Amino acid sequence: MHLKKTFLLVLFVFLFYKTNAQNFELGKVSIEELQEKAHPKDNDAVAAVLFKKGKTSYDYSKSNGFVMTTEVQTRIKIYKKEGYDWANQKVRYYIGNSSKENVTFSDAITYNLVDGKIEKTKLSKDGEFDEVVNRYWGQKKISMPNVQEGSVIEFEYTIKTPYVGSPKDWSFQASIPVNYSEYRTFIPEYYTFNVNYKGFIFPKVTAEKKAKAVLFSTMERDEGAGLMKGQASNYSQSKLSYEETRTTYLAENLPAMKEEAYVNNIENYTSSLIQELSLIKYPNQPLKSLSTDWKAVAKTIYDYDDFGLELEKTGYFENDVNAVIAGLNTPEEKVAAIFNFVKANVKWNNYYGYSCNDGVKKAYKDKTGNIAEINLMLTAMLRYAGLTANPVLLSTRSNGVAIFPNRTAFDYVIAAIETPSGLVLLDATEKFSLPNVLPLRDLNWFGRLIRKDGTSTEVSLTPTTLSRETVNMNAVVSKEGFISGKLRKQFTDQEALSFRQKNAATKEDTYLEELESDNNSIEVNEYTRENDLDLSKPIVESYAFKDTKDFERINDKIYITPSLFLGVKENPFKQESREYPVDFGFPVQSKYNITLEIPEGYVVETIPTGLNIAGVDGIGTFKYVIANTGNKVQIIMTSEISKAIVAADYYQALKEFFQKILDKQNEKIILKKV
């Protein structure tokens, strides 16, 4: 009896583990998964990754050498309609030259529960798409069929690539919960990779070494002395033996990465694995060491023909630049003239990259080029004019912060001029930019300046000058239930650049509709704008307004929000805690000078008290001054964020700082009838 019980227990345990193991195999969707109405640990989740398994391995052939294959299997649960986007998947692949990558999808099925039974709907050819994103990248996409609330979808994709040193990054986390994420690598002994992690959750890692052998069959033909004698075939076999390192990275129960205000790029903080090839050692060949630190990375890039050599070319522009700088004496004049010349004559084709595609000469001739062609051309022109100019490699915000040294960490290049008072950074691909006023895409922590001799140094990309928004308003409070007045608003530096980028091409009618909607549904008239294209001056806009939403009458009293429609409406920081930095992009100051005229027959009963607060460790300041003289109330509000990037340690203090500003701005002026 005891033996029978023991056998049943062992059988139960075996079946339990076998069943759970099958849950991480495609085609093994359970009724329990389909019945699940909400994620057990995140009731708000619109979907969840039930499992994601990846494997990167290397196959060898005599004709192609090593080819890298990555296979990814995924199962996703859809809880809500807002999660339907997860039924659309895409995978990018490189098509930049003759050695292209190849992507295939397979086993793509949608599962639904119908009358208690599992119904399968397979992906048809109509739901699979192959797109060309640009000249460098293609994209395979699938759109899963018959997706409903409660569906479970599964799919697998395979990437084959000859670029054996460039494994795709593996993300353990996503914007939805991930129950199980496993990634395995099978690396031949000839390759050594540096492995780095991003994020705040790290996988469990196990590794083992195994022997591997590849057999080759070679056929040799002996055609004999003549045609009638026929042909004889001899087969020989050879074997390639090597050691393979098999590593497994496993993470479970990962929470969703949730967006919040002022996040640079959420991918910077998503738990993920990055591999970079650092050493190659083929049999009977010398050891080849690849980039190991930022200085080595920078020098490697500078030595590329489509980078360093392009900087040496000057013949194509010399006559034009001589004419541009003729009669100019100061370095500042020459910089401005050359910078504006490039911006006006060579337009960006929207391709990123630090390598030239067609080359600077062709870009100059065709008046269009990629990032590298325009800014390397600018650098060469500045050098030709006698300035100490060098390229600066950087990673844009969309590419993520360049944390670990590797060549793919950068995706952009700008120009820098070394002066006695410091660096002047230039990006000629943005027509509204100025020296040291770069587009937001560039403002991503640090770049790497490279000089002619191959030396390099780290460069801060974070602006230190305050960009300003200044408002002057004169308004009259009417007994009829509204506030009317005139407003003049001025933007400088980064604020001016952002305004021009957003609104330069917008029709005035469309802009005014947005202006009214974004400002508590005010009515706007007499709108004017100055210095749209004169980048040397601030943007200035003026208009008359009528505001009915910030006026409230209760009995014989009138209640007014002093900041009217200009004040902060809500605290942008809502989470209880935060693990990643707050990124404002650049230091900024907002100053509002408001004068309110009280209607005849009313006096001030109550006005808010003044306030002067400072954030911890100089993060920011807020000053609120208010005074009543006769029938006028004068309000001056000045808020300043002094640090562009604030560490997560300061999140609670920053949240409280913003809440105090919000509370103060929403206090009321009370007028009573006399």
Buried (B, 14 or more C-beta within 10 A) or exposed (E): EEEEEEEEEEEEEEEEEEEEEEBBEBEEBBEEBBEBEEBEEBEEBBBBBBBBBBBBBBBBEEEEEBBBBBBBBBBBBBBBEEBBEBBEBBBBBBBBEEEBBBBEBEEBBBBBBEEEEBEEBEBEEEBBEEEEEBEBBBBBBBBBBBBEBBBBBBBBBBBBBBEBBBBBBBBBBBBBBBBBBBBBBBBBBBBBBBBBBBBEBEBEEEEEEEEBEBEEEEEEEEEEEEEEEEEEEEEEEEEEEBEBBBBBBBBBEBBBBBEBBBBBBBBBBBBBBBBBBBBBEEEEEEEEEBBBEBBBBBBBBBEBEBBBBBBEBBEBBEEEBEEBBEEBEEBEEBBBBBBBBBBEBBBBBEBBBBBBBBBBBBBBEEEBBBBBBBBBBBBBBBBBBEBEBBBBBBBBBEBBBBBBBBBBBBBBBBBBBBEEEEBBBBBBBBBBBBBBBBBBBBBBBBBBBBBEEBEBBEBEBBBEEBBBBBBBBBBBBBBEEBBBBBBBBBBBBBBBBBBBBEBEEEEEEEBBEEBBEEBBEBBBEEBEBEBBEEBEEBBBBBBBBBBBBBBEEEEEBBBBBBBBBBBBEEBBBEEEEBEBBBBBBBBBBBBBBBBBBBBEEBEBEBBBEEBEBBBBEEBBBBBBEBEBEEBEBBBBBBBBBBBBBBEBEBBBBBBBBBBBBBEBBBBBBBBEBE
